[in-house]
Amino acid sequence: MINVLIVDDDPMVAELNRRYLEQVDGFRWLGSVSTIQAAKQKLLESEPPIDLVLLDIYMQKDNGLDLLPVIRQMPNNIDVIMISSASDMPAIKKALRYGVVDYLIKPFQFARFQEALSAYREERQMLAQREELNQSELDNLIRRSNSRPASEKLRLPKGLTRLTLQAVWEWIKQGHKQGFSTEEMANEIGISRVSCRKYLVYMAEIGVLDTDIFYGSVGRPVYLYKLVPAKVEIMDTLLR
């Protein structure tokens, strides 16, 4: 069994991840903690030892990235899967530099969670059973590990397509970065307002757009979207 520690200061999220974990064969939950200090203590004292940490970044008192160098200095071989709403390149790059085995951007579906843990379990089993790898096997292992974060970014919610997302993104960058509405975009791009809204909601969820809500004289809300300049690189990377 692979022993897992969840580090997240949101009790509901931690519980959801625990329930997800219980649905994947080969894993055993050994606890959830809400601070970096509690995580350090659990990693040092746990018996049986922790094999895998599901780690959030944004916590009220801590930054989960600060736990990564601590883990790397511990005598046990402990792996980390990041589970966070942080989608900015500095956070992703730092996590990758410390060798996280996967990075899930909230919100995500159970299928993506299951994919991450199943791939980790299979790689761990292969490395435990084999004393040597040939070049082809090693190449496949490295490629699969390096491609996981990218595949997460390319995985769109059901009903969205890469082609339409590209069109929406190009329209926003070409002079529509401030205060545009779903109706304005739909009229200019030529797709329905319902479809436009799905893409705008998705981009807001990953932090690329800010959303403001205004109420007219009859009380009907109008959603205005604004590009977050610091997140342009993320969107360009996602569509690369």
N, C-alpha and C positions, 0 to 999 in steps of 0.2 A: 504493500500500500504506500501511496505517496502522501505524506503528512503535510497539511496545508494550514497556514496562518493567514487570516484576513486582517488587513490594517486599513480601517476606514472609520471616521468619526461620526458617520451618519448611521444610526442603528438600523434604520429601515433598509438602507443599501447593503449594509453588512449582512443582514438577515436574508435579503434576496440573493446575494452572492453565495451564502451558505446553502440555501435551497438549490440553487443552480448546481453547486458543487456536488451535492448529494445525488444528483441525477447522472453524473458521469462516473463510470466504473473506474475503479483503481485509485480513488482519492479518499482521504479521510480528513475531516475537519478537526483541528486541534484547538480552535479558539479564535476569537475576534478581539482585537484591541483597537483603541481609538487615539493613541498617542505614540510618538516615536519612542519615548522612554519605555512605555509598556511593551512595545514591540521588541526592543533590545533585550529586556529582561526575559521575555518569553522565548526569544531565540537562543539565549544563553542557558536557560534552565529547563527547557522542555525535554521531557523524556516520554516517548521516543522523540528524537530530534526532528526539527522542522526541515522539510525538503523544499517547499515552495511557499512563497509569499505572494498573496494577491494584494497589491499596494496601490492606494489612492495617493494623489499628489496634494490636492487642495483640502487641508483640514484646518479647523478653526485655530489651533495652536501651533501647528507644524506644517512643514512642507515635506511630503513623502520622499522627494528626491534626496533629502538629507540622510535618509536611512540607507541609501545604496552604497556609499563608501564604507559605512559601518559594516554592512553585510559582507562586503568584499574582504574585510580584515578579519572576519571570523574564521575559526579553524574548520568548521563544517562547510561542505559544499551546498550552498543555499541558492536556489534560483528564484527569480522574480518575474511576475507578470504584472505590468502596470494596468490598472483599471481606473481611468480618470477622465474628467471632462476637459482636461488640459490638452489642447490641440495645437498649441503654438510650437514653432520649430525649435526654439531654445530648450524647452522642456523635453521634447521628443529626442533631440540630439543628445542631451545630457543622459537621458535614460538609456539610449542605445550605446553610448560610450561606456556605460557601466555594465553592459552586457545583459540587459533584460531580454528574456526569451520571447516575449510578445508584448504588444501594447494595444489595449482595447479602449477606444474612445467612447465615453458615455454620450448619449444612450446607445446601447447595442442590444441585439437580439440574442436569445439563448443559443441559437445555432452558431453564432460567432464565438461565444463563450465555450461551447462544446468543442468547436473546431480547435481552438487554442489549447485546451487541456488535452484533447485526444492526441494532437500532434506532439505536444510535450511528453506525454506518457509513452508514445511510440519511440521517440528519439531516446528517451531515458532507458527504455527497455533494450533497445538496440545497443546502446553504448555499454550497458551492463553485461550484455551477453557476449559481446564480441571483444576479442583481444586486439584485433587488427581490422583496419578498413582498407579496401583498395581505393585507388584514386577516384574512380567513378562514384563509389559510395560516399566518399568524403565530399566530393563536389556537390552531389545531390543534397547532402546534409547541410552544407554551408549555404547553398542557394535557397533552400527552403527556410532556413533561419533568417537569412537576410531579407527575404521577400515578404515575411509576415506583416510587418508594420505597413508596408505599401499596400498589401492586399486589403488590410482593414480600411485604409483610406479610400480604396476604389470600390468598396462594397456599398452600393447605394440601397436605400430602403426600397421595399417592394413598390412598384408602380412608377419609379423614377428611372430615367435613362440617361446615360452619359452624354449622348448627343444633345438632348434638350438642355441638360444642365450646362453644357458648354455654351449653348446659344444664350441662355439666361446670364451666364457669367460675362460673356463678351458684351452683352447689352449694358450690363451694370458698369463695366469698366469704361465703356465709350460714352462718358459724359453723364452717367446717371448714378453718381455715387452718393448723392445727398437727397434724402426725403422723397423717394418715389413710392408710388402706390402699386398695388396688384393690378388695378384697372389700367393704369398708365402703361405698365409693362405688357399686359395682355394685348392692348390695342396696337402697340408698336411691333411686338414680336409675332403676333398672329396666332397665339394659342389661347385656350380658354382661361378665364380668371381662376377657375378651380385648379387647373393644372399649374398655373403660375404660382398660386399660393402654396402648393405642395413643395415646390422647389425653394421658395423663399423661406418657408418654415424650416425646411431641412438646413438651409444655409445659416439661419438664425440659431438652430440647435448646435451647430458645430462652431459657432462664434464668429462667423464671417460677417454677419449682418447684425446691426442693432435694430430693435423694433420700438416704435412709439405708437401709442394708441390715442386717437382724437375722436371726440364724440360730436356729431353734428347737431342741428337744431331738433331733429326727431330722435336723437339718442342712438342712432346707428353708428357703431364704431368704424373708424377708418384707420387702417394699419399703414404706417409709413415706415419704410426701411431705409437704412443708411449703412453704407459700407464701413467696416472697421479697417482702417488703413493698415494696421499692424498684422492683419490676417490675410492680406493679399497673397503673400508667398505660399500660405497653406493651400489656398484654393488653386493656385497655379500648379503646385506640386501634385495635388489630388488629381488634376485633369491631364497631367503630363503623359 
